């Protein structure tokens, strides 16, 4: 149990995103130690396996690691590089496509035929949009409030060395409040 406490505390200390490489290294350490421990504590099989077995609460809590794609996890979680490079930080395109399909269908549980008709209409709209881009038209700009929020977040991230960890996280949080 103690072998996991120290790495978890180190991860907690670097979660301010100041040191993404250190976080990645610590998560890899935890993951590797978790798998080593799981291999060492092989579960017995047969009727003897149903007897009293000591449970390890730390292993139970880290059980989520079995369902995680190992190599891409920290890259997916790390938004620092995406922010600095002015890339999208979210999957709003997927959410927008889902909303578009929902509004086209106008119901929660359509029949298969209505669903297919809705997909065709949405695809036709996407094809038209793609052709407009191919023809040289500019894509729609983000709304001003989102462009402004992106600039504020970029400023906070590039100046993180001049802030305390709490100020840094609070500054980021202020820009993610869901106010319309």
N, C-alpha and C positions, 0 to 999 in steps of 0.2 A: 504494500500500500504506500509506503514512504517513497518508493522509487518513482511514483507518478506525481507526488506532491511538488517536488522541486521543479520539474519541467513545466507543470501547470502554472506555478507561480511566475516563472520566467515568461511564459506566454502572456499571462495577465499583465505583466509589466510592459510588454512591447506592443500591446494591442492598440496603442494610440496611432498606429500606422506610421510611426516615425522610422521604424527599422523593419521594412517588409521582409528583407532577406533573413534577418534574425528570427522573425516569426516562422518563416518557412522552415528554417533549420530546426527550430524547437518542435514544430508539429511533426516533422519527419522523425525526430527523436522519439516523441511520444508514440507515434504510430508503430515504429520499429520495435520499441520496448513492449508495446501491447501485444504484437504478434509473437514475439519471443516468449512472453509469459503464457499466452494461450497455448503455444506448442508444448511448453513444459508441463502445463496442467492438463494433460489429456484426460478426457472424460471416459470413465469406464463404460463398458457396454454390457448388456445382458441384465439378468435379474438383480445382480449386485449393484447396478448403477442407480436403481431407484431408492437406495438407502439414503441415510443422512449424508449430505455433502455440504461442506462449508462454502458459502457464497462469498465472493470477493466484491464488495460494493464498488470499488474503483473500476474493476473489470466490467461490472454491469453498466456503470456510467459511460465507459468508453466503448461499449458495444456498438455504438453507431458507426464506429470506424470500419466495421465489416461491410457496411452498405455504401461506403463512400468510394468514389473513383479516386484512386490514390494519387496519381501523378499530377492531376490537373486541379486539385482542390485549392491550393494556395493561390494559383494564378487567377482562379475564378473569384476568390475572395478579395484579392488585392486590387483596390480601385485607385491607388495612388498613381501608378503609371498611366492608367487610362485617363485620369484627370489631368495630369501634366501634359499628356499628348493630345488633349482636347477631344478624346473619343467619348462616345456615349457610355454612361456609367450604369445604365439600366437596360432592361429588355422591353422598353416601352413599345417597340415595333410589334412585338408579339401580342402585347396587351391591346394595342390599337387594332390589330387584325382580328382579335377575338371580339372586341367591342363592335367592330364593323360587321362581322358575321352575325352577332347577336341582334344588332339593329336591323339588319336585312331580314332575318328570320322573324323577328317580332314576337317570339315565344320561347319558352324555356325547353320544351320537349317536342320538337317538330317530328313529323313523320320522316321516314328516310327520303321520300320524294321531295318534300319541302326543303329538307336539309341539302339535298343535291342541287335543287334549283337555286337556293341561297348561295351555295358555294360557286356555282356557275356565274351568278351576277357579281359576286365579289371578285372573282378571278377576272371577269371581263373588265371591271373597273381598274384592277391592278395592271392588266395588259395595256389598257389605254394610257394609264399613268406612265408605264415603262416606255411606251412609244413616244410620249411627250418628252421624256428625258432624252431618248435617243435622237429626237428631232432638235435637241439643243436647248429646250426650255429648262430653266433653273428649278430645282426642287423648292418646295415651300419652306420658308424660313420658320424657325421655332418662334413661338410667341415671345414677345419682349420680356415678360416676367421670367420666362425660363432662361432666356439668354442672359439676363441680368443675374439670375441665381447662379448660372454656370460661371460667370465672371467672378462673382463673390467667392464661390467655392474655390476656384483656381487661385485667387489671391490668398485665401486662407491656407491652402495647401502649400503654396510656394513660400509662404512666410512662417511655416510651422516652427522653425528654430527660434523665432522671436516670441513664442507664446508658451505658456505652460500647457501641460497635457489637457487639463480641464478646460482651459480657454479654447484650445484647438478643437476639442470635441464639441463644446458648446457652440462655437462658431459654425461648425459644420451642421449641427443639429438645427440651428436657427434657419438654415437654408433648406431644410427638408420638412419644415412644418407644412401641413396640408391646408393652407389658407387659399381660398379662391378669391 
